[in-house]
Amino acid sequence: MKLQKTNLRGFVLFPISVILLLTTVWLGLAYAAITLPFKLSFRTLIQRWNQYFFVLAVSLDQFGNVAMQDLFNDWLLRPNAPHRFGNEDETISSVLGKNKTTHSLSKTGTLLADFLDWLDPNHVLNSIEPLP
């Protein structure tokens, strides 16, 4: 019996990407912190950093959507929920918002969505992202 060769690309690339992130992200952050104040006015610098950290936050949110997909699909959604966690181009709040509109959040999902909406009114509905 011949074993079929399996593509193990994910098993190889994931640890490499984590190692590269953990060993180099500080360099990019430090470089921006040191060089940008000399290149930009104070007001532009604050706007740039605000946008920079916002995009980083969205990226981490999308990462969390993928990394936590099995847990979130089981704990935050009803079994028949039409919108599932796990799409790398979508935020956790977007999935919560889509499922809030279809009343397919679990009790825990509803609590999380309500908490996010308490922090930022209508957060989960305003976070809904259209996907192709």
C-alpha positions as CSV (number, residue, x, y, z in Angstrom):
1,M,0.0,0.0,0.0
2,K,1.4,3.3,-1.1
3,L,0.9,6.3,1.2
4,Q,-0.3,9.5,-0.4
5,K,2.1,12.4,0.0
6,T,0.5,15.1,2.1
7,N,1.2,18.8,1.7
8,L,2.6,19.9,5.1
9,R,3.1,23.5,4.1
10,G,1.0,24.8,7.0
11,F,2.9,22.8,9.6
12,V,6.2,24.2,8.3
13,L,5.2,27.8,7.6
14,F,3.3,28.5,10.8
15,P,6.2,28.1,13.2
16,I,8.5,30.0,10.9
17,S,6.1,32.9,10.7
18,V,5.7,32.9,14.5
19,I,9.5,32.9,15.0
20,L,9.9,35.7,12.5
21,L,7.2,37.8,14.1
22,L,8.5,37.4,17.6
23,T,12.0,38.1,16.7
24,T,11.5,41.0,14.2
25,V,8.3,42.9,15.1
26,W,10.1,44.9,17.7
27,L,12.5,46.2,15.0
28,G,9.7,47.6,12.9
29,L,8.0,49.2,15.8
30,A,11.2,50.7,17.1
31,Y,12.2,52.0,13.7
32,A,8.9,53.7,13.3
33,A,9.1,55.2,16.8
34,I,12.6,56.5,16.2
35,T,12.4,57.8,12.7
36,L,8.8,59.1,12.2
37,P,9.1,62.0,14.7
38,F,11.9,63.4,12.6
39,K,9.9,63.1,9.3
40,L,6.4,64.2,10.3
41,S,4.8,67.1,12.2
42,F,3.4,66.3,15.6
43,R,-0.2,66.3,14.4
44,T,0.6,64.1,11.4
45,L,2.6,61.8,13.6
46,I,-0.3,61.2,16.0
47,Q,-2.6,60.6,13.0
48,R,-0.2,58.1,11.5
49,W,0.4,56.2,14.7
50,N,-3.4,56.1,15.4
51,Q,-3.9,54.6,11.9
52,Y,-0.9,52.3,12.3
53,F,-2.2,50.9,15.6
54,F,-5.8,50.6,14.3
55,V,-4.6,48.5,11.4
56,L,-2.5,46.3,13.7
57,A,-5.6,45.9,16.0
58,V,-7.7,44.8,13.0
59,S,-5.0,42.4,11.9
60,L,-4.8,40.8,15.3
61,D,-8.6,40.6,15.4
62,Q,-8.6,38.7,12.1
63,F,-5.9,36.4,13.4
64,G,-8.0,35.7,16.5
65,N,-11.0,34.9,14.2
66,V,-8.9,32.2,12.5
67,A,-7.0,30.9,15.6
68,M,-10.2,30.7,17.8
69,Q,-12.6,29.5,15.1
70,D,-13.4,26.1,16.5
71,L,-13.9,27.4,20.1
72,F,-15.9,30.5,18.9
73,N,-18.1,28.4,16.5
74,D,-19.0,26.1,19.4
75,W,-19.3,28.6,22.2
76,L,-20.6,31.8,20.6
77,L,-22.9,30.5,17.9
78,R,-26.0,28.3,17.7
79,P,-25.5,25.1,15.7
80,N,-27.5,26.5,12.7
81,A,-25.7,29.8,12.6
82,P,-25.2,30.9,8.9
83,H,-22.0,32.9,9.5
84,R,-19.1,31.0,10.9
85,F,-15.8,32.1,12.4
86,G,-12.6,31.3,10.6
87,N,-12.4,33.6,7.6
88,E,-8.9,35.3,7.6
89,D,-10.3,38.5,6.1
90,E,-13.0,39.0,8.7
91,T,-13.0,40.3,12.3
92,I,-14.6,38.6,15.2
93,S,-17.0,41.6,15.6
94,S,-18.1,41.2,12.0
95,V,-19.1,37.5,12.6
96,L,-20.8,38.5,15.8
97,G,-22.7,41.3,14.0
98,K,-23.8,39.0,11.1
99,N,-25.1,36.4,13.5
100,K,-26.8,39.0,15.7
101,T,-28.9,40.1,12.7
102,T,-30.0,36.5,12.2
103,H,-30.5,35.8,16.0
104,S,-28.1,32.9,15.8
105,L,-25.7,33.9,18.6
106,S,-25.6,31.6,21.7
107,K,-26.1,33.1,25.1
108,T,-22.4,33.5,25.5
109,G,-22.2,35.1,22.0
110,T,-25.0,37.5,22.9
111,L,-23.2,38.5,26.1
112,L,-19.9,39.2,24.2
113,A,-21.8,41.2,21.5
114,D,-23.7,43.2,24.1
115,F,-20.4,43.9,26.0
116,L,-18.7,45.1,22.8
117,D,-21.8,47.2,22.0
118,W,-21.7,48.7,25.6
119,L,-18.0,49.7,25.0
120,D,-18.8,51.1,21.6
121,P,-22.5,51.6,20.7
122,N,-23.6,49.3,17.8
123,H,-20.1,48.0,17.5
124,V,-20.9,44.6,16.1
125,L,-23.4,45.8,13.6
126,N,-21.1,48.6,12.5
127,S,-18.3,46.1,12.1
128,I,-20.1,43.9,9.6
129,E,-17.8,43.4,6.6
130,P,-19.1,42.3,3.2
131,L,-17.1,39.4,1.9
132,P,-16.8,38.3,-1.7
